[in-house]
């Protein structure tokens, strides 16, 4: 949460009743889970796909315990109705953020999140990474386990799977450890006993510069992959030179192979125009069959090796690459978006075998406001092939309704914050997707929306 500060503190001043968003095309209903919220993460129970979990950032309104907890929404009927839970905290931590959620093959639900004491703007903050679990299909959650406490920790992300040999749950967490404003590494911790204890964190990245935005993907047999964005500096007013790095493990995170790298590219701006949108570019990973890993990210369109900037916008494109050797080598990426009009960012990927699904924010409709687009990508012997983009939203989310923090605000970072990621999960012939939206009716706050989407509506074969 350090990178985005506490932008939604402004939104917490406005408590308003909820209303459903406009229905999506192809008769796909969209449900507004709550507001003000951002940064949803989605997981589907592999034993019973009717059970879906979505974890989201706090509303930044204190509850009866004086806490600002991460929200956990659980559905037992494929997303028709939902029950809300507050993710538990440990003293002295009073505020949660940056949640991620995963089911193991056994049906145990895990949620990882950052926790801070004294609020995000406090001068004596302590920062921790916490993990809670549910063994009753999301009806109750355990006292959280303290994975690590360090004031330099930020933005944890988790995955879960079966341990090597298929015995028991394996839970994995990676996060950023800042050394300075211009130096950061990715560290990793694992649990082989159902999240009761975690190993001491070990660094996965190395070298000078910035290594941030870790994402994980887990698969059967103790396979786990971690990816992050690397570069010389965090995104700012000039497109940064970046590349993605990955490491893979075949023994439930006990050991990792060497670092794999993509070719360098120009990253999006940290403050994208129009609208001064806060962006934090990173990868999203999904495991396929054998040693296959899919990865998506946003990168600036370039001409003659130079990023194209028009009126403060880089006109980013969404790209996908695939690795068939556990992330050591990456194929030349392909464009997922089928239009270059406007810009797009924050892609998320989910996969099953030779089929991958990508969701991303897109501004091709009017160049300003946010839609959510989906695309099915197939892997064949000749490479990756992206299908047509399908717009899930009937109406775009107006960026003017997203809270804006002006330059020079103490503690709070400048710009409009709508979250650093969206949530996507795939099971069988349906996908669960959650994202941040806004409406002109509820100015000054964002909501989190969910849809259960049949792949047939996206033209999947």
N, C-alpha and C positions, 0 to 999 in steps of 0.2 A: 504493500500500500504506500510505501515511501515515495514511489515515483508519481503517484497520482494525488498524494496528500489526502485531504479530507473534503473533497469537493462537494460531497453530498450533504455536508453539514448544512449548507444553504437549503437544500431540498427538505431537510428534516423539519423546517419551520412550517411546512405546509402539509397539514393532515387532511386528506380529502377521500371520499369514498371511491371505490373502484367502478369501472365500467368496462365492458368487453370491447376489444378492438374490432375493427371491421373484419368481416369474414374473408378468408383467403380464397384465391382461385381454386378451381377443382373441388369445391365444397370441403376444403380442409379448414376446420374450425381453429381459431386462435383464441387462447385463454390468457387473460392478464392475471398473473399470479399475485402481484403486490406492487406497491409503489410507496415511497421512492426506493428503488433497488437498481443494482447493476451487476455485471459480471456473473452470469449464470454458468453453472457446470451441470451436465446431464449424465445420468447413468441409468441403464435398464437392467433389471434382474435377469440373468441368463436362464434361471430356472423357471421364472414366471414373468414373461415380458409385459404383463399387465401392470407390474410394479415398476414405477419410474420415480427417480429421485432427482431433484433440482436444488442445488445449493447456490445462494446468492449473497451479495454484500449486505451489510446492515442497512436499516433505515436511518441510523444515527439518531434515533430517539431512544432514550434510556428506558429500559424495562423496569419492573418492580424491584429488581435486584440492583438497580443502578448501572446496568450493563448495556452495551450496544453490540449484541451478538449477531453472528452470521445467521441467516435464515435457511432452514432446510424444509423443502416442500416435498411431500410424498403422495403419490397417487397409487391406488390399488385397482383402478379401473381404466387403465390405458390413457390417463390424462383427462378424464371427464371431470373428476372431483379431486380435491387436494386437501391435505392436512398440513398445517404449518407447525414447525418446531424451532426453538431457539437452540443453536449449537452451544453446548455447555462450555464455560470458561473456567480457568483455574486462577485463584488469587496469586499475584496482584493484578492479573490481566483483566481489563474491563471492556475492551473493544476488539472485535474480530474483523477480518477482511480477507480478500483474495481466496475464496473457497474453491476447492475441487472435490469431486465425488466419484466413487467407483464401487462397483460390486465385484466380489470374487466369484469363481465358479460355484462355491458352496452357498451363495446367496447372502453372504454377510456384506453389509453396506458400510463403507468407510468414508469419512469426510475429513479433509485436511484444511487447515486455515492458519493464517497469521493472527497473532494476538498481541496487543500492546497494553501497557499500563499508562494511566494518566492521560489518555486520549492522544490522538495523532499529533496534536500541536503542543503537547507537554514538553517541558525542558528536561525532565528526568525519566524519559520513557525507558521501559524495558520491552524487548521484543522477543516473542517466542513462536515456534512452530508447534501446533497442536494437531492431534488426530483423535477423533471420536469414532465409535462404531455402533452399529445396530445389528443384533442377531435375531430380531423379530420383525423383519421386513419394514423397518422404518417407523415402528410404533413407539420406540423409546431409544435413547442414546446413552452410551456409557459416559462415565467421568473421563475426560480426555487424557490422553497420554502426552506428556511433554517430550517432544522429539528433540528439541534443542532450544536454548535461550542464548541470544546474542544480539546486542543492539544493531549490529550490521546486517542482520537477516532481513530478507524481503521477498515477497511474491513466491510462496511455496506452491508447488503443483504435485499431484500424486497420481499414481496408478496402482492397480492391484491385480493379482492373478494367482495362479497356483504355484507352489514352491517347486523347485527342481525335483523330479520324480513323481510329481502330482500329489504329494502328501502335505496337506495343510495350506493355509493362506500365506501369500507373500504380499507385503505392502511396501510400496516404494514412495519416497518423497524427495524431491530436489528443490532447491531454492537458490536465490542470489545471496551472496555475501559480499557486501560493498567494502572496499578498502579505502576508497576515496571517491570523489565525484567523477574521476576519470579512470577508475580501476575497479573491476568487480569480477568475481569468479562464481562458478556454479558448483555447489556442493550437494552431496547425495547421502541419504540414510535409508536403511531398510529394516524391516521386521519380518521374522520368520515364525512368530508366535501369535499371530492374529492381532498385531498392533499393541500388545501389552508392553513391549520394550522395543527400542530402536537402537541400531548401531551408532557409534560415534560418526559424525559427518566426515566424509572424505571428499576432496576436490576432484571433479571430473574434468574441468577446464584448466588451462595453464597459459602462461605467457602474459605479456603486457596488454593493456587495453581493457575493453568492456566485454564481458561475457554475461548475458542476461537473458531473461524470459525463458527459463527452462520449461520444457514440456516432455511428458513421458507417454510411452505406450507399452503395455504388457501383453504377453501372449502365453500360450500353454508351455509346459515344460521348463518353467523358470526363465523364460526369455523376457528381457526388459530393455527398452531403448530410451535414451535420453537425448534430446536435441535442444540447442539454444542458438541465439544470434550472437555473433562476435563482430567486433569492429574497434576502431580507434577511439570512438567517442559516442555518447548517447545522442539520439536524434535531436536536432535543433532547427535553426533557420536555414541550414544548408543540408541537402541530402547527404547522409553519411555513407561512406563506403563500408559495406557489410558483407558477411558470408555466414552460412549456417554450418554449425559443427554438431556432430553426433558421436555417440559411443553406444555399443551394444554389449549385453551380458547374456550368457547362456546358463548361469548358475544362480539365478535369483538375486543378482546384484552383488555377489561376493567378489567377483572379478569382472573387469571390463576390458574390452579390446581397445585397439588404438583409435585415435580420433579420426573420423571421416569429415571431409569438408566439401562444400559446394563451391562452385566458381563465385568470385566476388560479384556484387551487384550494388546498385545505388538504392539505398533504403528510402522510405517515405520520410517526410518532414515530421518533426515532433509536434508541430502546430499547423494543421492542414487547413487551407482556405478553399472555398469560402466557409466562414462560420467559426474559425479558430477552434477546430476539433482537436482535442488531445489524442495523439496516437502513440502507441508503444508497440513497435513492430517485433514480432517473434514468430517462431514456427509453430505448426501443429503437426503431430505425428500420429500414425495409425499403423498397427501391425497387420500384415497379410499372412499368407501361407508360407511355410518353410522359413527362410530368412528374409522375407520381403518386408520392407518398410516404406510407407508412403509419407511424403512431407509436403506441406503447402506453406506459402508465405506471400507477402505483398512486396513488390519492388517497383521502383520508379521506372516509367518508360524512358528509354534513352534513344538519342539520335547521334550517330557518329561517336559513340562512347561517352556522351555527355547527357546527364539527366535533363529531361524536358520539364521546365517549370513555366506554368502559365498562370499569371495573376496569383502567385503564392501557392499554387497547387502543382504537385508533381505528376498528376494523372497516373496513379499507381495501377498496376495490373496484378492479378492473382496468378501465381504459378504453382505447378506441382512437379515434383521429381520423385523417382522411385529408386530404391536400392534393393538388390537381390543378394547382397552379402552382409546383411545385418548393419547397414549404415556406414560401411567403410568407403564405398564408392557410390556416387550418385549420377544418375543419367541427366542428360541435358533437360532442363525443365521445359514444360509446355505451358501455354497460357490456358487458364480455365475459363476466364470471362470471354464471352463471345461479342463484346462490344468494347470499344475504346473510348466511348463517350463518357464524360465524367470521370470519377475516380472510385476506388473500392479498397477495402482494407479489412483486417482482422479475420482472415479465413480460419475455418476449423474443418478437420477431416475425420471421417470414420470409415472403416473398411471391413470387408469380408471377402477373403480370397482375391479374385481378380477384379472385384468391383469396389470402387471408393466413392464416397459422397462428400461433396464440399459445400459448405455454407459460408456466406460472406456478406458484409455490408456493401451496398452499391449505390452510386448517385447518378446513374445514367439517365434517370427519368427526367429530372429538372436541373441537375448539376449542383443541387444544394442539399436537399433533404434525403433521408436514409431509407432505402428499401433493403429487404433481405432476399438474396438470390441463392438458389441451389443448383448444383450441377452434378450429374453422375459421370464418373470417369472410369473407363474400362482399360484393363491391362491385357494386351495381346502380345503375340510373338513379335509384332512390329513396333511395339512401344505403347505409350499412353494415348488414349483418345477421349477427349472431353466432349460430353454431350451438350445440347443446348441449355442455356441458363433458363431456369424457371423462377419467376418472381413469386414469392410466398405472400408478400404483403399487398393488399388491395390499395392501401393508401400509404404514402411515405410518412416517416416520422419527422416532424418539423424540427430542425436543429435549433430554431429560435426558442423552443420550449425547454431546451436542455440548459441546466444552470451554467452560468458564465462567471468565472472568477477573473476579475480584472488584473492587469499587471500590477506588481508591487504589493499585492496582498500579503500580509504577514503569514508565514507558514504555508498558506494554500497556494498550490501551483496554478499558473495561468491557463485559461482556456475552458472549453466546454468538455466535460467528462461524461462519457457514456459507457465506460468500462473498457478494459483491455482485452477482453475475449468474450466469445459467445460459447454456448454449449451445444454439443452434437453427439448423439449415440445412435448406433445402428443395430437392429436385431431382426434377422429374417428379412421380411419384405417391408418393414416399416422403420422409420427413423423418428427419433425424438429430437427436436431442436428448440433451443431457448435463446432469446436475444433481448437486447435493451431497446425499448421504444419510447416514444413521447407523443403527446397530443397537445394541441393548442388549448384544450379545455383545462389541462393541468400544467400550466406554465411553472417553471422552476423546479420540476422534478421529472424523473424518468421512471418507467415501469419495466418489469421483466415479463416477457410473453413466451408462451409455449405452444407448440403445435406437434401433433403426431401425424406424420406425413407418409402415405403409402408410396413406395418407390415407383409404382405404376403411374402415379400422377406426374412423375418427373421424366417419363419416357424410358425408364430402365427396362432392359430386356432380360 
